[in-house]
Amino acid sequence: MTVSVEQAQSSLKDLIRRTSQGEIVVITEGNEPVAELRPVAAARPAPTFGSCRGMLTILADDEEHLKDFAEYMK
């Protein structure tokens, strides 16, 4: 949907309702597009600590590589 700045000012509530239903609204000024109203993407839930439990398999215990890591972190 395309509306002029004047139309957008007079019907902002309706335009917001339309964008919340998935519609994209282009606002024009002098027949040139100047802005766009679009729905906000849904927020992603934060990861939960331990949610990947069981997804990693350690094939062998290897303490040797941790020495290099400890030196790097100093």
Residue pairs with C-beta under 8 A, 6 or more apart in sequence:
1 18
1 23
1 24
1 25
1 26
2 25
2 26
2 27
2 28
2 33
3 11
3 15
3 25
3 26
3 27
3 28
4 27
4 28
4 29
5 27
5 28
5 29
5 34
8 15
8 25
8 27
8 37
15 25
15 37
16 37
18 25
19 25
19 37
19 38
19 39
20 39
21 39
22 39
23 39
24 36
24 37
24 38
24 39
25 36
25 37
25 38
26 33
26 35
26 36
27 33
27 34
27 35
27 36
27 37
28 34
